[in-house]
């Protein structure tokens, strides 16, 4: 959740992203367990949701969260989403270039380009008195508070409830369509 917060600057969106990712993992559990790195799968889902462009149309999500006052975090939030993701994966989490490229579903050369542009931007924006921005970014990633993390059973319950609602809606729509077809057929045959 802290990583999603660093990517977006919004605590509520970070919480939604992580919850959404774990719900997807619960729904697609056989696929997730077949992955070589299930944590990377969940992280990729959370990042994709957090960086989705449609969030900018939601009320209250136009600007970064006011608590994003740290210079490194502010510089990170100024980056385009893919560069933000690349620098967080490589410099924040310490992943190798090929691992980060695989997680971003990009070629290694594209990931390298995103990373270099992000590092250049961050080195220009962050004063040198604080030290390298990459070292400070890894410290930001490591500073995690578990006080606001959702409990596993609440994520599972929410996922099961969502599946029940979707299944009920699908059955209701099918039944409604069947009734409509029956009525139309009866009226057509009557005329």
Backbone as ProteinMPNN parsed JSONL, in Angstrom:
{"seq_chain_A": "XXXXXXXXXXXXXXXXXXXXXXXXXXXXXXXXXXXXXXXXXXXXXXXXXXXXXXXXXXXXXXXXXXXXXXXXXXXXXXXXXXXXXXXXXXXXXXXXXXXXXXXXXXXXXXXXXXXXXXXXXXXXXXXXXXXXXXXXXXXXXXXXXXXXXXXXXXXXXXXXXXXXXXXXXXXXXXXXXXXXXXXXXXXXXXX", "coords_chain_A": {"N_chain_A": [[0.822, -1.18, 0.0], [1.971, 1.172, 0.71], [3.79, 1.548, -1.356], [2.043, 1.956, -3.517], [0.951, 4.324, -2.62], [3.209, 5.977, -2.802], [3.424, 6.033, -5.559], [1.104, 7.372, -6.364], [0.356, 9.428, -4.565], [-1.961, 9.576, -3.165], [-3.711, 8.455, -0.458], [-6.181, 7.079, -0.177], [-6.62, 6.112, -2.784], [-4.402, 4.462, -2.985], [-5.043, 2.525, -1.065], [-7.377, 1.465, -2.256], [-6.213, 0.426, -4.586], [-4.517, -1.619, -3.685], [-6.358, -3.266, -2.403], [-7.97, -3.937, -4.594], [-6.087, -5.318, -6.157], [-5.52, -7.562, -4.531], [-8.055, -8.681, -4.438], [-8.349, -9.419, -7.136], [-6.319, -11.302, -7.2], [-7.352, -13.223, -5.477], [-9.622, -14.005, -6.903], [-8.45, -15.081, -9.182], [-6.864, -17.196, -8.357], [-5.705, -19.81, -9.117], [-4.23, -19.053, -11.407], [-2.478, -17.177, -10.323], [-0.953, -18.687, -8.511], [0.457, -20.225, -10.287], [2.286, -18.503, -11.316], [5.754, -17.498, -11.452], [6.579, -15.588, -9.575], [4.465, -14.713, -7.346], [4.051, -12.43, -5.74], [5.012, -10.346, -7.315], [3.102, -10.407, -9.32], [0.779, -9.579, -7.971], [1.667, -7.061, -7.149], [2.019, -5.824, -9.66], [-0.635, -5.734, -10.532], [-1.725, -3.991, -8.617], [-0.225, -1.661, -9.119], [-0.985, -1.156, -11.777], [-3.708, -0.567, -11.461], [-3.523, 1.641, -9.733], [-2.183, 3.52, -11.32], [-3.894, 3.935, -13.414], [-5.307, 5.804, -16.057], [-7.912, 6.816, -15.889], [-8.475, 7.643, -13.309], [-7.962, 10.329, -13.005], [-10.254, 11.624, -13.679], [-11.936, 11.333, -11.604], [-13.602, 12.831, -8.854], [-11.72, 14.808, -6.596], [-9.262, 13.602, -7.02], [-7.481, 14.971, -8.521], [-5.149, 16.312, -7.741], [-2.038, 15.716, -6.019], [-1.833, 14.096, -2.841], [-1.957, 16.132, 0.064], [-0.014, 15.489, 1.98], [2.227, 14.758, 0.662], [4.849, 16.076, 0.821], [7.552, 15.736, 0.89], [10.604, 16.217, -0.776], [11.725, 14.337, -2.568], [9.601, 12.583, -2.951], [7.752, 14.345, -4.055], [9.088, 15.012, -6.44], [9.019, 12.51, -7.614], [6.262, 12.212, -8.035], [5.876, 14.056, -10.036], [6.717, 12.894, -12.327], [5.939, 11.163, -15.449], [3.545, 8.432, -15.459], [4.652, 5.831, -16.259], [7.412, 6.173, -16.063], [7.609, 6.832, -13.408], [6.848, 4.419, -12.291], [8.941, 2.776, -13.189], [11.238, 3.861, -11.91], [10.522, 3.5, -9.259], [10.357, 0.717, -9.07], [12.995, -0.111, -9.745], [14.867, 1.59, -8.308], [13.598, 2.062, -5.872], [12.584, -0.449, -4.94], [14.668, -2.065, -5.602], [14.815, -3.861, -7.733], [16.142, -5.646, -10.544], [16.968, -4.499, -13.874], [15.887, -6.152, -15.895], [13.968, -7.631, -14.503], [12.258, -5.563, -13.701], [11.468, -4.626, -16.214], [10.068, -6.856, -17.161], [7.969, -6.893, -15.315], [6.749, -4.484, -15.899], [5.867, -5.042, -18.366], [7.402, -4.378, -20.628], [10.037, -3.751, -23.003], [13.512, -4.406, -22.261], [15.114, -2.252, -23.141], [13.263, -0.151, -23.336], [12.475, 0.026, -20.67], [14.943, 0.753, -19.543], [15.304, 3.261, -20.736], [13.101, 4.68, -19.653], [13.826, 4.608, -16.972], [16.295, 5.998, -16.953], [15.474, 8.572, -17.82], [13.763, 9.206, -15.709], [15.521, 9.176, -13.51], [17.192, 11.289, -14.255], [15.432, 13.469, -14.21], [14.706, 13.445, -11.486], [17.165, 13.888, -10.256], [17.637, 16.485, -11.02], [15.56, 17.847, -9.778], [15.712, 17.314, -7.019], [17.431, 18.602, -4.307], [20.989, 18.459, -3.898], [21.897, 18.302, -1.331], [20.439, 16.525, 0.178], [21.378, 14.074, -0.524], [21.777, 11.272, -2.828], [18.897, 10.864, -4.856], [17.918, 8.346, -5.379], [18.759, 6.747, -3.256], [17.363, 7.927, -1.184], [14.776, 7.416, -2.064], [14.619, 4.611, -1.847], [14.706, 4.483, 0.897], [12.284, 5.747, 1.489], [10.495, 3.838, 0.466], [11.023, 1.732, 2.167], [10.039, 2.685, 4.569], [7.394, 1.813, 6.062], [4.132, 1.863, 7.28], [2.066, -0.286, 8.99], [-0.384, 0.202, 10.017], [-2.634, 1.004, 8.575], [-3.184, -1.003, 6.799], [-5.267, -3.298, 5.007], [-7.071, -6.017, 6.493], [-6.545, -9.484, 5.852], [-8.798, -11.213, 5.856], [-10.886, -9.407, 5.486], [-10.433, -8.481, 2.911], [-10.789, -10.847, 1.492], [-13.494, -11.425, 2.086], [-14.739, -9.192, 0.91], [-14.088, -9.647, -1.761], [-15.399, -12.082, -2.277], [-18.033, -11.244, -1.861], [-18.276, -9.38, -3.922], [-18.086, -11.078, -6.155], [-20.412, -12.61, -5.764], [-22.37, -10.616, -6.094], [-21.92, -9.849, -8.767], [-22.459, -12.291, -10.064], [-25.154, -12.681, -9.37], [-26.248, -10.43, -10.637], [-25.681, -11.065, -13.297], [-27.268, -13.381, -13.654], [-29.794, -12.242, -13.197], [-29.952, -10.391, -15.299], [-29.884, -12.155, -17.461], [-32.248, -13.628, -17.007], [-34.112, -11.541, -17.213], [-33.754, -10.805, -19.908], [-34.534, -13.175, -21.14], [-37.244, -13.245, -20.401], [-38.133, -10.932, -21.719], [-37.687, -11.651, -24.415], [-39.484, -13.772, -24.587], [-41.945, -12.447, -24.167], [-41.952, -10.688, -26.363], [-41.946, -12.56, -28.452], [-44.402, -13.805, -27.961], [-46.214, -11.676, -28.323], [-45.674, -11.039, -30.987], [-46.464, -13.394, -32.284], [-49.142, -13.367, -31.677], [-50.103, -11.197, -33.092]], "CA_chain_A": [[0.0, 0.0, 0.0], [2.881, 2.319, 0.765], [4.331, 1.729, -2.708], [0.983, 2.576, -4.32], [0.866, 5.71, -2.168], [4.327, 6.703, -3.394], [3.146, 6.202, -6.986], [-0.051, 8.222, -6.643], [0.217, 10.555, -3.657], [-3.303, 9.512, -2.582], [-3.838, 7.299, 0.444], [-7.395, 6.315, -0.492], [-6.379, 5.403, -4.035], [-3.446, 3.396, -2.679], [-5.801, 1.48, -0.391], [-8.219, 0.84, -3.28], [-5.358, -0.313, -5.512], [-4.066, -2.858, -3.043], [-7.537, -4.108, -2.206], [-8.351, -4.426, -5.919], [-5.095, -6.313, -6.58], [-5.713, -8.796, -3.776], [-9.303, -9.282, -4.892], [-8.047, -10.101, -8.404], [-5.518, -12.494, -6.877], [-8.253, -14.223, -4.903], [-10.486, -14.498, -7.976], [-7.642, -15.81, -10.173], [-5.861, -17.871, -7.555], [-4.906, -20.806, -9.855], [-3.289, -18.343, -12.286], [-1.467, -16.52, -9.492], [-0.041, -19.685, -7.954], [1.296, -20.737, -11.373], [3.303, -17.494, -11.607], [7.008, -17.712, -10.731], [6.659, -14.645, -8.461], [3.102, -14.216, -7.1], [4.078, -11.063, -5.19], [5.172, -9.433, -8.45], [1.81, -10.378, -10.01], [-0.106, -8.715, -7.175], [2.211, -5.693, -7.224], [1.715, -5.297, -10.996], [-2.066, -5.412, -10.554], [-1.924, -2.791, -7.799], [0.357, -0.528, -9.833], [-1.829, -0.866, -12.941], [-4.915, 0.112, -10.99], [-3.163, 2.95, -9.163], [-1.741, 4.434, -12.373], [-4.877, 3.992, -14.499], [-5.55, 7.21, -16.395], [-9.273, 7.261, -15.61], [-8.577, 8.21, -11.964], [-7.892, 11.791, -13.034], [-11.604, 12.147, -13.86], [-12.665, 11.164, -10.351], [-13.511, 14.025, -8.008], [-10.778, 14.737, -5.487], [-8.02, 12.922, -7.366], [-6.743, 15.779, -9.491], [-3.842, 16.69, -7.215], [-1.424, 14.796, -5.067], [-2.246, 14.228, -1.445], [-1.182, 17.217, 0.682], [1.095, 15.028, 2.806], [3.37, 14.459, -0.194], [5.668, 17.285, 0.84], [8.946, 15.351, 0.769], [11.103, 16.641, -2.089], [11.891, 13.168, -3.445], [8.261, 12.105, -3.304], [7.166, 15.329, -4.964], [9.744, 14.819, -7.738], [8.497, 11.25, -8.154], [4.896, 12.436, -8.499], [5.899, 14.894, -11.238], [7.08, 12.055, -13.472], [4.857, 10.408, -16.09], [3.307, 7.188, -14.721], [5.55, 4.711, -16.555], [8.739, 6.489, -15.516], [7.433, 6.73, -11.962], [6.838, 2.985, -11.985], [10.281, 2.232, -13.437], [12.183, 4.284, -10.879], [10.121, 2.889, -7.993], [10.736, -0.703, -9.097], [14.45, -0.299, -9.769], [15.582, 2.288, -7.242], [12.894, 1.928, -4.607], [12.511, -1.849, -4.509], [15.934, -2.737, -5.883], [14.709, -4.883, -8.77], [17.019, -5.488, -11.687], [16.33, -3.908, -15.043], [15.105, -7.158, -16.606], [12.791, -7.919, -13.675], [11.363, -4.407, -13.794], [10.917, -4.617, -17.571], [9.053, -7.915, -17.226], [6.814, -6.485, -14.52], [6.087, -3.379, -16.594], [5.53, -5.555, -19.69], [8.125, -3.526, -21.565], [11.341, -4.283, -23.385], [14.559, -3.864, -21.394], [15.572, -0.939, -23.595], [12.239, 0.825, -22.953], [12.58, 0.189, -19.217], [16.177, 1.508, -19.293], [15.043, 4.644, -21.125], [12.224, 5.272, -18.638], [14.588, 4.744, -15.742], [17.276, 7.078, -17.12], [14.758, 9.847, -17.827], [13.263, 9.453, -14.353], [16.659, 9.541, -12.653], [17.643, 12.619, -14.654], [14.461, 14.432, -13.677], [14.773, 13.481, -10.034], [18.426, 14.509, -9.831], [17.505, 17.919, -11.234], [14.56, 18.415, -8.861], [16.032, 17.118, -5.609], [18.709, 19.241, -3.958], [22.061, 17.497, -3.627], [22.173, 18.25, 0.103], [19.754, 15.365, 0.752], [21.999, 12.853, -0.998], [21.169, 10.771, -4.064], [17.451, 10.659, -4.769], [17.618, 6.917, -5.394], [18.933, 6.229, -1.894], [16.247, 8.453, -0.399], [13.574, 6.717, -2.526], [14.584, 3.284, -1.218], [14.348, 4.704, 2.303], [10.846, 6.01, 1.513], [9.795, 2.564, 0.261], [11.211, 0.913, 3.359], [9.319, 3.26, 5.701], [6.023, 1.363, 5.885], [3.281, 1.755, 8.464], [1.06, -1.315, 8.758], [-1.592, 0.562, 10.749], [-3.772, 1.198, 7.689], [-3.307, -2.086, 5.843], [-6.489, -4.078, 5.197], [-6.894, -7.38, 6.985], [-6.721, -10.469, 4.783], [-10.16, -11.734, 5.823], [-11.784, -8.399, 4.928], [-10.225, -8.488, 1.456], [-11.421, -12.073, 0.979], [-14.948, -11.244, 2.185], [-15.144, -8.22, -0.111], [-13.969, -10.292, -3.065], [-16.491, -13.05, -2.397], [-19.264, -10.485, -1.993], [-18.278, -8.821, -5.279], [-18.388, -12.169, -7.087], [-21.83, -12.936, -5.598], [-23.168, -9.551, -6.702], [-21.78, -9.959, -10.221], [-23.161, -13.501, -10.497], [-26.588, -12.399, -9.255], [-26.593, -9.48, -11.696], [-25.661, -11.783, -14.58], [-28.468, -14.222, -13.704], [-30.959, -11.369, -13.317], [-29.969, -9.863, -16.664], [-30.248, -13.263, -18.351], [-33.67, -13.904, -16.804], [-34.846, -10.42, -17.782], [-33.67, -10.916, -21.357], [-35.371, -14.325, -21.525], [-38.639, -12.807, -20.282], [-38.383, -9.979, -22.789], [-37.767, -12.41, -25.664], [-40.731, -14.533, -24.535], [-43.05, -11.507, -24.36], [-41.905, -10.221, -27.758], [-42.367, -13.676, -29.302], [-45.831, -14.018, -27.763], [-46.923, -10.554, -28.948], [-45.479, -11.174, -32.437], [-47.286, -14.513, -32.78], [-50.534, -12.993, -31.474], [-50.479, -10.291, -34.179]], "C_chain_A": [[0.876, 1.258, 0.0], [3.484, 2.587, -0.621], [3.294, 2.387, -3.611], [0.79, 4.031, -3.911], [2.004, 6.539, -2.767], [4.088, 6.96, -4.877], [2.084, 7.265, -7.245], [-0.122, 9.485, -5.8], [-1.142, 10.605, -2.989], [-3.429, 8.266, -1.723], [-5.066, 6.455, 0.102], [-7.23, 5.513, -1.779], [-5.391, 4.259, -3.828], [-4.16, 2.227, -2.015], [-6.677, 0.731, -1.393], [-7.394, -0.035, -4.211], [-4.937, -1.652, -4.929], [-5.235, -3.801, -2.835], [-7.975, -4.731, -3.526], [-7.386, -5.529, -6.377], [-5.281, -7.63, -5.836], [-7.045, -9.456, -4.105], [-9.1, -10.02, -6.207], [-7.252, -11.384, -8.141], [-6.4, -13.591, -6.313], [-9.134, -14.835, -5.986], [-9.72, -15.368, -8.974], [-6.548, -16.616, -9.484], [-5.082, -18.949, -8.307], [-3.865, -20.167, -10.781], [-2.149, -17.722, -11.479], [-0.472, -17.537, -8.947], [0.862, -20.289, -9.026], [2.402, -19.752, -11.752], [4.591, -17.802, -10.857], [7.166, -16.792, -9.516], [5.268, -14.06, -8.207], [3.066, -12.797, -6.537], [4.223, -10.036, -6.308], [3.855, -9.312, -9.224], [0.864, -9.433, -9.286], [0.369, -7.267, -7.248], [1.887, -5.063, -8.576], [0.241, -4.917, -11.106], [-2.349, -4.119, -9.775], [-1.39, -1.552, -8.513], [-0.507, -0.151, -11.033], [-3.085, -0.112, -12.533], [-4.587, 1.52, -10.503], [-2.821, 3.961, -10.248], [-2.716, 4.528, -13.544], [-5.249, 5.439, -14.788], [-6.952, 7.699, -16.05], [-9.428, 7.849, -14.212], [-8.566, 9.735, -11.985], [-9.268, 12.425, -13.247], [-12.47, 11.995, -12.605], [-12.538, 12.428, -9.518], [-12.521, 13.807, -6.863], [-9.46, 14.074, -5.804], [-7.187, 13.721, -8.355], [-5.337, 16.116, -9.024], [-3.326, 15.633, -6.264], [-1.924, 15.081, -3.663], [-1.381, 15.288, -0.773], [0.003, 16.738, 1.51], [2.327, 14.669, 1.977], [4.26, 15.693, -0.299], [7.156, 16.975, 0.756], [9.417, 15.665, -0.652], [11.253, 15.471, -3.056], [10.533, 12.646, -3.882], [7.582, 13.069, -4.268], [7.777, 15.202, -6.363], [9.251, 13.542, -8.411], [7.103, 11.457, -8.733], [4.832, 13.302, -9.75], [6.21, 14.086, -12.499], [5.843, 11.476, -14.143], [4.731, 9.03, -15.426], [4.292, 6.058, -15.009], [6.965, 4.951, -16.036], [8.713, 6.398, -13.996], [7.515, 5.265, -11.531], [8.236, 2.394, -12.139], [11.247, 2.607, -12.319], [11.801, 3.69, -9.518], [10.532, 1.418, -7.952], [12.246, -0.885, -8.986], [15.153, 0.335, -8.574], [14.913, 2.14, -5.882], [12.901, 0.512, -4.064], [13.797, -2.622, -4.77], [15.838, -3.859, -6.898], [15.718, -4.601, -9.876], [16.239, -4.956, -12.881], [15.434, -4.909, -15.763], [13.854, -7.556, -15.822], [11.78, -6.784, -13.779], [10.716, -4.347, -15.178], [9.827, -5.677, -17.712], [7.796, -7.512, -16.465], [6.037, -5.351, -15.179], [5.589, -3.8, -17.973], [6.113, -4.657, -20.773], [9.431, -4.223, -21.947], [12.388, -3.719, -22.424], [15.06, -2.49, -21.84], [14.552, 0.15, -23.253], [12.299, 1.086, -21.45], [13.816, 1.003, -18.856], [15.969, 2.984, -19.623], [14.159, 5.351, -20.102], [12.993, 5.559, -17.356], [15.594, 5.897, -15.833], [16.606, 8.449, -17.118], [14.254, 10.205, -16.427], [14.397, 9.876, -13.424], [17.167, 10.942, -12.974], [16.722, 13.687, -14.079], [14.599, 14.56, -12.168], [16.068, 14.12, -9.545], [18.391, 16.024, -10.035], [16.596, 18.567, -10.185], [14.942, 18.332, -7.387], [17.379, 17.76, -5.315], [19.748, 18.184, -3.578], [22.376, 17.381, -2.143], [21.529, 17.028, 0.762], [20.422, 14.05, 0.35], [21.317, 12.386, -2.27], [19.679, 10.477, -3.868], [17.112, 9.178, -4.721], [17.765, 6.306, -4.006], [17.77, 6.677, -1.015], [14.938, 7.753, -0.791], [13.485, 5.327, -1.912], [14.272, 3.399, 0.264], [12.858, 5.0, 2.437], [10.044, 4.718, 1.359], [9.884, 1.707, 1.512], [10.445, 1.409, 4.572], [7.83, 2.969, 5.547], [5.315, 1.316, 7.229], [2.192, 0.742, 8.165], [-0.264, -0.981, 9.44], [-2.812, 0.648, 9.839], [-3.936, 0.077, 6.669], [-4.586, -2.884, 6.087], [-6.163, -5.479, 5.7], [-7.218, -8.349, 5.855], [-8.159, -10.964, 4.71], [-11.146, -10.698, 5.276], [-11.642, -8.319, 3.412], [-10.918, -9.702, 0.843], [-12.94, -11.934, 0.997], [-15.454, -10.29, 1.106], [-15.092, -8.83, -1.506], [-15.097, -11.288, -3.285], [-17.831, -12.34, -2.572], [-19.381, -9.894, -3.401], [-18.625, -9.886, -6.309], [-19.861, -12.555, -6.986], [-22.707, -11.889, -6.264], [-23.101, -9.638, -8.219], [-22.522, -11.176, -10.766], [-24.668, -13.284, -10.449], [-27.043, -11.447, -10.353], [-26.618, -10.166, -13.06], [-26.896, -12.669, -14.718], [-29.725, -13.379, -13.881], [-31.065, -10.799, -14.728], [-30.372, -10.935, -17.66], [-31.734, -13.577, -18.235], [-34.528, -12.789, -17.4], [-34.863, -10.466, -19.303], [-34.544, -12.06, -21.863], [-36.846, -13.957, -21.445], [-39.003, -11.852, -21.403], [-38.538, -10.685, -24.135], [-39.081, -13.186, -25.71], [-41.929, -13.623, -24.789], [-43.094, -11.028, -25.807], [-42.363, -11.324, -28.701], [-43.864, -13.916, -29.182], [-46.641, -12.917, -28.45], [-46.815, -10.665, -30.468], [-46.348, -12.284, -33.003], [-48.784, -14.183, -32.642], [-51.016, -12.087, -32.608], [-50.411, -11.052, -35.488]], "O_chain_A": [[0.55, 2.263, -0.631], [3.664, 3.743, -1.002], [3.63, 3.281, -4.388], [0.499, 4.88, -4.754], [1.788, 7.674, -3.191], [4.504, 7.994, -5.399], [2.158, 7.984, -8.242], [-0.61, 10.512, -6.271], [-1.453, 11.583, -2.308], [-3.27, 7.149, -2.214], [-4.982, 5.227, 0.097], [-7.655, 4.361, -1.851], [-5.536, 3.199, -4.438], [-3.916, 1.071, -2.359], [-6.716, -0.5, -1.383], [-7.829, -1.124, -4.585], [-4.996, -2.685, -5.597], [-5.116, -5.004, -3.066], [-8.311, -5.914, -3.576], [-7.814, -6.548, -6.919], [-5.207, -8.7, -6.441], [-7.148, -10.682, -4.053], [-9.616, -11.123, -6.384], [-7.483, -12.413, -8.776], [-6.215, -14.765, -6.635], [-9.368, -16.044, -5.99], [-10.29, -16.296, -9.549], [-5.428, -16.703, -9.986], [-3.862, -19.004, -8.148], [-2.754, -20.678, -10.92], [-0.995, -17.742, -11.907], [0.73, -17.273, -8.926], [1.929, -20.812, -8.705], [3.354, -20.127, -12.436], [4.54, -18.315, -9.739], [7.811, -17.167, -8.537], [4.919, -13.029, -8.781], [2.141, -12.041, -6.832], [3.616, -8.967, -6.248], [3.529, -8.237, -9.728], [0.222, -8.588, -9.909], [-0.442, -6.352, -7.393], [1.52, -3.889, -8.635], [-0.095, -3.896, -11.706], [-3.115, -3.266, -10.225], [-2.039, -0.505, -8.507], [-0.741, 1.031, -11.284], [-3.476, 0.861, -13.178], [-5.292, 2.475, -10.826], [-3.137, 5.143, -10.109], [-2.395, 5.138, -14.564], [-5.482, 6.216, -13.862], [-7.157, 8.907, -15.93], [-10.436, 8.504, -13.947], [-9.104, 10.368, -11.077], [-9.438, 13.624, -13.024], [-13.602, 12.477, -12.562], [-11.468, 13.036, -9.481], [-12.498, 12.744, -6.243], [-8.601, 13.988, -4.927], [-6.268, 13.175, -8.966], [-4.421, 16.197, -9.843], [-4.068, 14.781, -5.775], [-2.38, 16.183, -3.357], [-0.176, 15.336, -1.022], [0.942, 17.504, 1.727], [3.363, 14.311, 2.537], [4.405, 16.279, -1.372], [7.954, 17.893, 0.565], [8.7, 15.404, -1.618], [10.94, 15.602, -4.24], [10.338, 12.305, -5.049], [6.907, 12.637, -5.203], [7.059, 15.276, -7.361], [9.085, 13.497, -9.63], [6.793, 10.935, -9.804], [3.824, 13.282, -10.457], [5.985, 14.56, -13.613], [4.809, 11.31, -13.496], [5.711, 8.516, -14.888], [4.729, 5.385, -14.076], [7.638, 4.01, -15.615], [9.674, 5.944, -13.374], [8.164, 4.925, -10.541], [8.667, 1.596, -11.306], [11.995, 1.757, -11.835], [12.683, 3.407, -8.707], [10.999, 0.929, -6.923], [12.719, -1.721, -8.216], [15.95, -0.321, -7.904], [15.591, 2.097, -4.856], [13.183, 0.286, -2.888], [13.994, -3.708, -4.225], [16.705, -4.733, -6.922], [16.097, -3.453, -10.109], [15.008, -4.963, -12.891], [14.338, -4.556, -16.197], [12.799, -7.793, -16.412], [10.582, -7.025, -13.93], [9.528, -4.045, -15.289], [8.784, -5.423, -18.315], [6.683, -7.765, -16.924], [4.817, -5.263, -15.039], [4.96, -3.007, -18.673], [5.422, -4.236, -21.701], [9.864, -5.166, -21.284], [12.172, -2.661, -21.834], [15.396, -1.654, -21.001], [14.943, 1.267, -22.914], [12.188, 2.23, -21.009], [13.759, 1.85, -17.965], [16.408, 3.858, -18.875], [14.433, 6.49, -19.726], [12.833, 6.611, -16.738], [15.727, 6.681, -14.893], [17.104, 9.384, -16.491], [14.312, 11.363, -16.015], [14.252, 10.818, -12.646], [17.531, 11.696, -12.071], [17.182, 14.687, -13.529], [14.607, 15.67, -11.635], [16.07, 14.819, -8.532], [19.046, 16.763, -9.3], [16.836, 19.696, -9.759], [14.543, 19.183, -6.593], [18.361, 17.487, -6.006], [19.414, 17.146, -3.007], [23.062, 16.443, -1.737], [22.015, 16.547, 1.785], [20.039, 12.999, 0.864], [20.38, 13.029, -2.745], [19.265, 9.919, -2.851], [16.128, 8.788, -4.093], [16.978, 5.44, -3.624], [17.258, 5.905, -0.205], [14.083, 7.523, 0.065], [12.406, 4.901, -1.5], [13.641, 2.509, 0.834], [12.228, 4.554, 3.395], [9.036, 4.524, 2.038], [8.922, 1.029, 1.873], [10.219, 0.647, 5.512], [7.09, 3.77, 4.975], [5.851, 0.786, 8.202], [1.465, 0.893, 7.184], [-1.177, -1.806, 9.438], [-3.927, 0.389, 10.292], [-4.754, 0.198, 5.757], [-4.955, -3.125, 7.237], [-5.12, -6.047, 5.376], [-8.063, -8.066, 5.005], [-8.694, -11.124, 3.613], [-12.145, -11.072, 4.662], [-12.63, -8.112, 2.708], [-11.558, -9.595, -0.203], [-13.604, -12.289, 0.022], [-16.473, -10.55, 0.466], [-15.957, -8.557, -2.338], [-15.687, -11.331, -4.365], [-18.673, -12.79, -3.35], [-20.458, -9.908, -3.998], [-19.383, -9.619, -7.241], [-20.501, -12.803, -8.008], [-23.685, -12.232, -6.928], [-24.126, -9.513, -8.89], [-23.146, -11.095, -11.824], [-25.381, -13.658, -11.381], [-28.11, -11.638, -10.937], [-27.485, -9.876, -13.885], [-27.511, -12.707, -15.784], [-30.625, -13.758, -14.631], [-32.159, -10.734, -15.288], [-31.117, -10.661, -18.601], [-32.409, -13.771, -19.246], [-35.555, -13.061, -18.022], [-35.893, -10.189, -19.918], [-35.213, -11.933, -22.889], [-37.62, -14.319, -22.33], [-40.086, -11.962, -21.978], [-39.431, -10.346, -24.911], [-39.723, -13.252, -26.759], [-42.832, -13.986, -25.543], [-44.166, -10.972, -26.409], [-43.094, -11.054, -29.654], [-44.529, -14.199, -30.178], [-47.651, -13.206, -29.092], [-47.793, -10.402, -31.167], [-46.911, -12.136, -34.087], [-49.597, -14.679, -33.422], [-52.165, -12.175, -33.04], [-50.688, -10.486, -36.545]]}, "name": "protein", "num_of_chains": 1, "seq": "XXXXXXXXXXXXXXXXXXXXXXXXXXXXXXXXXXXXXXXXXXXXXXXXXXXXXXXXXXXXXXXXXXXXXXXXXXXXXXXXXXXXXXXXXXXXXXXXXXXXXXXXXXXXXXXXXXXXXXXXXXXXXXXXXXXXXXXXXXXXXXXXXXXXXXXXXXXXXXXXXXXXXXXXXXXXXXXXXXXXXXXXXXXXXXX"}
